[in-house]
Amino acid sequence: MPITTRYATPGDAAELHELAARTFSLACPPGTLQSDMDSFVALNLSKERFDEYLSDAARIVLIAESDGVPVGYSMLVSGPIADPDVRKVVDDAGSIELSKFYVLLDNHGRGIAGELMRATLAAAAATGAGTCWLGVNQKNVRAAKFYDKHGFQLVGTKRFLVGKQWHDDHVRVRPLDDQTGPA
């Protein structure tokens, strides 16, 4: 099945919310309360929030599609780093955050995440940023292996609030180089 990536448009907010609602739990460690995950999705990944994200010039949202059906998405955020723990280990000047990166579970292992990462890194590089950083739960072994494979090096730690529960994340950084853009 053909895999494509594209920049999201304002009309994609409802679909992005659906993807987020179906994928957010994949990033949470076992034992995370469903009510905390639901609260996070309602507060940060609703259709209304995606409407805001898609109109924010500091954000880039990409969608991965298989045979024209959305199966994953990513979000880049430029601008000052708000988290003090991240600022200790990531150069605020010239960096961009990979804030969200998700692929539907039944599409894992099909090359979609790799294609979405290629397009995401190309979009990040096109902003002029020199590095890309992200936070990933310390217990998310699958994601850590994926990010290692794509050149993200562990540089520190930070905390991440999901509902009422704090989680421990690794901060990872990779330099940006020439990439090709979304297909």
C-alpha positions in Angstrom: 0.0 0.0 0.0 1.4 3.4 -0.9 2.5 5.5 2.1 2.4 9.3 1.7 2.9 12.3 4.0 1.5 15.7 3.7 1.1 18.9 5.7 -2.1 19.0 7.7 -4.6 21.7 6.8 -7.4 23.3 9.0 -9.9 20.8 7.7 -7.9 18.0 9.3 -8.5 18.9 12.9 -11.3 16.3 13.6 -9.2 13.5 11.9 -6.1 14.5 13.9 -8.2 14.4 17.2 -9.4 10.9 16.3 -5.8 9.8 15.6 -4.6 11.3 18.8 -7.4 9.7 20.9 -6.5 6.3 19.4 -2.7 6.7 19.8 -1.9 8.7 22.9 -2.1 5.7 25.2 0.7 4.0 23.2 3.2 6.5 24.7 2.1 6.0 28.3 3.7 3.4 30.5 1.7 0.5 32.0 -0.2 1.6 35.1 -1.2 5.0 33.7 -4.8 5.6 34.6 -7.3 5.7 31.8 -8.9 8.8 33.4 -5.5 10.6 33.3 -5.0 9.7 29.6 -8.6 10.8 28.8 -8.0 14.0 30.6 -4.8 14.7 28.7 -6.5 14.0 25.3 -9.5 16.2 26.3 -7.2 19.1 27.3 -4.5 18.9 24.7 -5.6 16.8 21.8 -9.2 17.8 21.2 -10.5 19.0 17.8 -10.6 22.5 19.2 -6.9 22.3 20.3 -6.0 20.9 16.8 -7.9 23.8 15.3 -5.6 26.1 17.4 -2.4 24.1 16.5 -3.2 24.2 12.8 -3.5 28.0 12.8 -0.4 28.5 14.9 2.6 29.7 12.7 5.0 28.2 15.3 3.6 24.6 14.6 3.9 22.2 11.7 1.6 19.2 11.6 2.2 16.3 9.2 -0.1 13.4 8.4 0.9 10.0 7.2 -1.5 8.2 5.0 -1.8 4.7 3.7 -3.9 4.4 0.6 -5.2 7.9 1.4 -6.3 7.0 4.9 -4.7 8.9 7.8 -2.7 6.5 10.0 -0.3 8.7 11.9 0.8 12.3 12.5 3.6 14.4 13.9 3.8 17.9 15.3 6.8 20.2 15.3 6.9 23.3 17.6 9.4 26.2 17.2 10.0 29.0 19.6 11.5 29.3 23.0 11.8 26.2 25.1 9.4 26.5 28.1 10.6 23.6 30.2 13.6 24.5 32.4 14.9 20.9 32.5 15.0 20.9 28.7 16.7 24.3 28.5 19.5 22.9 30.6 20.4 20.3 27.9 19.1 21.7 24.6 20.3 24.9 23.0 17.2 27.1 22.7 18.6 29.0 19.7 18.2 27.0 16.5 16.2 24.1 17.9 12.7 22.8 17.1 10.7 20.4 19.2 9.2 17.2 17.9 6.2 17.5 20.2 4.0 14.6 18.8 4.8 11.5 16.8 2.2 8.7 16.6 1.2 5.9 14.2 -1.9 3.7 14.8 -0.9 0.4 16.4 -2.2 -1.8 13.6 0.2 0.1 11.2 3.3 -0.5 13.3 6.0 -2.4 11.4 4.9 -1.3 7.9 7.4 1.5 7.3 4.9 4.2 8.0 6.7 5.6 11.1 10.0 5.7 9.2 8.5 7.6 6.3 6.7 10.0 8.7 10.0 10.6 10.5 11.8 11.3 7.2 9.2 13.9 6.3 9.1 15.4 9.8 12.9 15.8 9.9 12.8 17.4 6.4 10.1 19.8 7.6 12.1 20.6 10.7 15.2 21.3 8.6 13.3 23.5 6.3 12.5 25.9 9.2 16.3 26.6 9.5 16.6 24.8 12.8 19.9 23.1 13.4 18.6 20.5 15.9 15.4 18.7 16.7 14.6 17.6 20.3 11.9 15.5 21.9 10.7 14.0 25.1 9.8 10.3 25.4 8.7 8.3 28.4 11.6 6.5 30.0 9.6 3.2 30.0 8.7 3.4 26.3 11.4 1.0 25.0 9.9 0.7 21.5 9.9 4.4 21.0 13.4 4.8 22.4 14.7 2.2 19.9 13.0 4.0 17.0 14.4 7.4 18.0 17.9 5.8 18.4 17.6 4.4 14.9 16.7 7.9 13.6 19.7 9.6 15.3 18.2 11.1 18.5 20.7 10.9 21.3 19.8 10.9 25.0 20.9 14.2 26.6 18.8 14.5 29.8 15.5 14.1 31.6 12.3 16.0 32.2 8.9 15.5 33.8 5.6 15.3 31.8 2.1 15.6 33.3 -0.6 13.2 32.1 -3.8 14.1 33.9 -2.8 14.1 37.6 0.2 11.8 37.2 3.8 13.0 36.6 5.9 10.8 34.3 9.6 10.7 33.8 10.8 11.4 30.2 14.1 11.2 28.4 15.1 14.2 26.4 16.7 13.3 23.1 18.3 15.6 20.4 19.5 15.1 16.9 21.2 17.4 14.4 19.3 18.3 11.3 20.9 17.9 7.9 19.6 17.8 4.4 16.4 15.9 4.2 13.8 15.6 1.5 10.3 16.9 2.2 6.9 15.3 2.4 5.7 13.4 -0.7 
